[in-house]
Every structure is written in structure tokens, then in C-alpha cells.
């Protein structure tokens, strides 16, 4: 008999079971539970057709149309499930824990699988994680610094030293600037960014600090969820100070490998704020291979933007760290030894 699990029960005890998301490919692409495998009962067009019949004719006719679609491929569904779950145990979910997941669970149970479904389906998952961001408190310490300070590299070094770290920009597939999409995979939806972030959030030890890079609420096209954003705004802040020349060197190292036209297109995105004359100078420098000059021009804009952001979002405590070498490993060693946050109970 199929067992019905709460989201908390699945997280605690059933994470090692293959999780089959039987929603359509379009629903899955919009957002899904990390690690779930798309195992659609209907195609996008089939679900639309069944939904139309349900509204215009009635549930009985919609059921018959659904069976008409699914019946011929039931054997293939069982074969695929056998390949995905050789131990013959699965957790199945749909949007609200309704007929789609119940139907697939019934089919697989008849084929000899041990099956579970998620109570409330993906909708319950979404409610669970958004509530969790508010109520799962974490000991956040924010890492800040002007553009080119190597903050992401420092976070990775901290992780290697055993610190808890969440790389928000890594999850967002964006570095948070006009140049932030260069070299990145397409961004997830905000919904799926939240799903991925929650898995990191849930796994954290609440008794240990966690380092996050200081960000604006938006990272490219995705947004930090409100519950996390409010905790970030109350977190102690460590600001790394790296000499201008070292920051120029890092920008050239990080972005110099990209196509010159892509760099120029990114400069044009900030034309109004940087100024047409400066953008033209940057374009000329890029075309002549003088990337250090272009990087210095970019810092004119981003330094002002960063300083304004820090002034606007005053942290409850601020620690300044001088990093003359500009080396992330040097910064990580200092931060690892730093007892930051005690003054606000962190």
C-alpha cells in the first residue's frame, strides 16, 4: 500500500529513494525539488487537453481522455521506472498530491514497487521552503568588498578550510553585474533558485556560522527570498579592502578570456550610469587589447555603486580587513581565524 509522506518526513528519512516528479516537462522546468527526476504522466499538450475537457465537459470525460493518452505507454513507464529505481522503491509527487501522483504510484505498486507519495505535492514543498527561510535561523556573516576583491574565490577558500558557505551567485548562475552572465549557464527561474537555495539552507548546522557574499536583493534575474534577505540585513558584515591595482588584475584575469564584443555589449548596458564618453573609451581600450584600462573604467562605476549600497544598508556590525596581496587564500586564513559577530550574538 502506498504511504503518504509529509515534506519533513521525506527530507529526514526518504531522501535516498528516487523521487519521481510526474508533472509535465513545462511544470518541471519552471521549478522542481532538487534531485527529482521528471517522469511525466502527460506531455504539456496532453495536460492542456485534459484540463480543457475537465472545465468544458466534466471530470469523467477528462479521466477517459487521460486514460486514452496514458494507456498505450504504461508498459514503457514501468520499464523506465525499473531502470531509474532498480531497488524498486520510489517516491512520487505531482502538483498537489492528487490524481497524477496517485495514478503513477498505483501503476508502479502493481508492478512490484514500494511506493510513497508526497502529501500536498510540489505545492506543499513550496510552502514548506518559503516558511523555512523565515523560521530556520542561520548564523550568517556577510562578506563584502568592492568589485574585483575576489569575494567568490574567498568563499571557496573558506569552504576548503571547513567553514560553512553558500555561494548565492553560483546558485543563481550570475555574478550580479552587467558582466555577470558572461561564461555562465542560463539562469534558473527565481522559483528554482529558491528550491536549490533551500537544500543548502536546510543542510546547514544552525550552531555554526555561514558565510554569504553581500548581494543586492536581485542577482541577475533571480531574487533572494524574503526570509533569507531579512536575515542577511541583520547579519554582521566583513568588508575586504583590496588595492585598486590588484582588483584591476583580477578583473582582467576573470573576464579577459571572453569575446571582446561580449565585453563591449556589457559596457553598453551601463552606458546611462557610467556615461557615454567613458563607455566609448572602454570600447576603444578593449578593441586595442588594453583590458586593464577597460577594467579601471568599469571600477569607476562599480566602486560608486558598492559604496552607495553599503551606506544605504547599514549592517549591525562592520569589520574591515586590509588585504594588500589581494590573494583569496590569505583572506580566507584571516577570516577563518576571525571571531566575528560576538557583539550581536553570532
N, C-alpha and C positions, 0 to 999 in steps of 0.2 A: 504493500500500500504506500502511495506517495506521501512523504512527510512534508509539511509546510513549515518553512524556516522564517524567523524574523531576520532582518538585516544584521542585527547584532549577533545572532546565532551563527549566521553564515560567516561573518568576519572572524569570529572566535574559533569555530570548530570545523568549518567545511571549505576553507579556502583551498585545500589541496584537491578537491573534486573539480573536474572540468565544469565550467559554467557556460551554459548554452543560452544565448540571447536569441529568442525566436522572433523578435521583431523584424521589420523589413530592413533591407540594406540602408535605406534613407534614414530611418529612425536611428539605426546603429551609428551611422556616420555623424549624425548630429551630436551624439554623446552616448557613451556606454560605460558600464562598470569596467574598470581596468582589468585586463586579463580575460574578459568574457569573449567567447567565440561566437560570431554571427552564424546562426543556424536558422535561417528564416523559414517560417511556415508558409508565408506568402511573399511573392515579389511585390515591389512597390505598386505596380499597376493592378495586381490581383487584390491587394488590400483595398485600394481605392474603389475597385469594382464592388467588392463585398460590402464596403461601407455605404456606397450609394444605394445598393439594393436594400440594405438594412433600413435606411432612412426613408426610401421611397416606396418600398413594398412591405417589408416586415422581417422579423428575425428568422422565421422558419425558412423563407426563401433565401436569405443571406447564408444560413447554415448549409443549405443544399448547394449553393454556388461555391462555398468554401470547400465542401467535400469534392465537388467536381474538379476543383483545381488541385487539391492535395492528394486525392485518392491514387492517381496513377504514379505518384513518386514516393509513396510511403515506404516501399522496399528500399529505395535509394537513401531515404533519410535514416533508416535503421543501419544500413551499411556504413554511411558516413559517421554516425554516432559510434559504431563499433571501432572505426579507425581512430576517432578522436578520444575515445574513452575505453581502451582495451580492458580496464578493470571492471567495466560495466556498472559504473555508478556516476551519476551526473546530477547537477543542479540546473533547473530550467527556469527561465523567467521571461515575461513579456512586459507590456507597459504597466498594467495594473494587477497582475496576478490573476488574470481572467481565463477566458476560454482558450486562447492560443497556447499558453504555457500548460494548462491542464490537458489539452489535447495531445501535445507532444509528449508530456510526461506519461500519459496513458499508453500511447503507442510504444514508447521505449520500455515501459514496465511490462507490457505484453511480450516484448522481445527479450525479456530476461534481465533488464537493467534495474538496479536500485536507484530510485528517483526521489528527488526533492524539488520543491518549487519555492520561490521567494514570495512571502506574504506581501501583497501590495505591489510587487514587481519593481520595475525601474522607477516608477513614481515614488514609491516608498524609499528607495535608495536616495533619490534626490532630496527628499525631505529630511532624511537621516543625516546626510552630509552637511547640508546647509545649517541645520540645527547644531551639528557637531562643531562647525567652525566657530560658532558663538560660545558653546559651552565647554569645549575641550581647550582649556587654557594651557598655553605653552610659554616657556621662559625665553622669549625672543630677545636677541641682541641684534640690532641693525648695523650693517657695515656700509659706510658711505665714503664718498670721496669724489673729487672732480673726475670728469671723463678722462680715460686713459690711465687711471690709477691702478688698473688690473684687479678690480674687485672680484670678478668671477674667478680669475685664476687664484686669488687669495682664498676664496671659499673652497675651491677644490683642494688646495693645500691643507686647509683646516680639516677637511674631511679625512685626508690621509693621516692626519695627526690624531684622529679619533673623535673629533668634535662632531656634534650633530649639525647638519647643514641641509637647507633646502635651496636649490638653485631655481628661483622663480623664472628667470629668463630662459633657462634650459627647458623647463616645462612649457613655457609659452612659445618656444622656438622663435625668439625675438630678443634683441639686445636693448630694446626700449628707446631707440633714437631713430632719426630719419635714415640712418645707415643700418638699422637693427635687423632688417630682413636679409641682408647680404649673407650668402652661404648657409642659410637656414632652410629647414624643411618648411612646408606650408604650415601656417599657424592652425592650431585646433580651434574649435568653437570655444567661446567662454564657458559653455556648459561642460565640455570635455576637459578643458583646463582645470575646472573645479574638481572634476572627478579624479584626475591624476593627482592634483594637489592634496586631496583628502587622503589618498592612500599613503602619501608621505607624512601628512599631519597625524594620522591615526597611529603610525608606526613609531612616532617619537616617544622617548622617555620623558614624561612630564616633569621629572625631578632634575633633569639636566638642561642646560641652555641650548638653544638652537640659533645658529647664525643665518640671517637672511640679508640679502642686499637691500638697501634702501631703494624703493621704487616709487614712482607715481602710481596712482590707482590703476591706470591703464598701462599695459605692456604691449605695444603694437595695437592689435585689435581685440585683445582679451582684457578682462578686468579681474583684479584681485577681489575675492568675495568679501562682503562687508564684515563678516565675523573676524577674518584674518586681518583686514585693513585696520579695524579698530584696535586690535591687539598690537599691530605694528606701530600705530601712532602713540601708544603708551609705553613703548619699549625704549630702553637705553640705547644710545647711538654712539658708535665708534667711528670717527672720521679719520681717514688716512690722508696724509699730506705728502704728495709725491712731486718733486721738482718738475717744472714745465718741460724741460728738455727730455726727461725720462718719459713723460706722458706722450710727447710727440713721437718718440721712438716706438712706444707700444702701439700707438695708433697705426703707424706705418707698418709695423710687423703684423698687426691683426688684419688690416684692411688693404695693404699694398698688393695682395695676391689677386684682388678682384679686378674684373674688367674695368678699364678707365671710364667707359661710358656709363657703367652702373654707378660708379662713384660720382660722376658728374650729375646723373639723374637724382642721386640722393641729396647733393648740394642744392639742386633746384627746388627740392621740397621745402627748404628753409630760406628761400630767397627773400620773402617778405620780412622775416625776422632778422636775417643776417645782413641783408642789404644787397641790392643788385651788383654794386661795384665789387664787393667782397666775393660774391659768388662768381663773377666773371674772372677775378684774379685767381680763385681756386681752380676754375676750369682750365685756365691757361697753365697753371702750375702742374696740374695733372697731365695735360697733354704733352708737356715737356719733360715729364718724369720726375718732377720735383715734388714728391709726395710729402716731404717734410713741411714744405711751405703750405700745402693744402691742409695738412693736419693742424698746423698752427692757426690757420684761418678758422677751421671748424671749432677749435677750442675757444676762440673769441666768443662765439655764440653759446657753446655749451657750458663754459665756466659761469657766465652770467645767469644762465637758466638754473644751474645747480645751486648757486649762491642764493638766488631768489627762492628756490624750493626749500632750502634749509631755514631761511629766515621766516618763511610762511608757516612751516610745520616745525615749530619749536619742540624738540624732544624733552622728556622729563629730566634726562641727564645726558651729558655730552663729554666724551673722552677724545682728545686729539692725539694722534700718533704720527710722528715725523718718520718718513721712510725715504731717506736720501738715496738709497740704492735703487729704489723702485722695484726691487725683486719680491715677487709674491711669497717665496719661501721665507724670506726674512720677516715679512709682515705676519705670516701665519705663526711663526715661532713666538713673536711678541704677543700676538693676540691669544694664543693658546695658554700662555703664562699669565695673562691678564685676568685679574679678579674684578670684572666689570659688572656693574648692576647691583651691588650690595645695597647701595643707598636707596634703591627703590624695591628692595626685597627680591631681586632676581638671583 
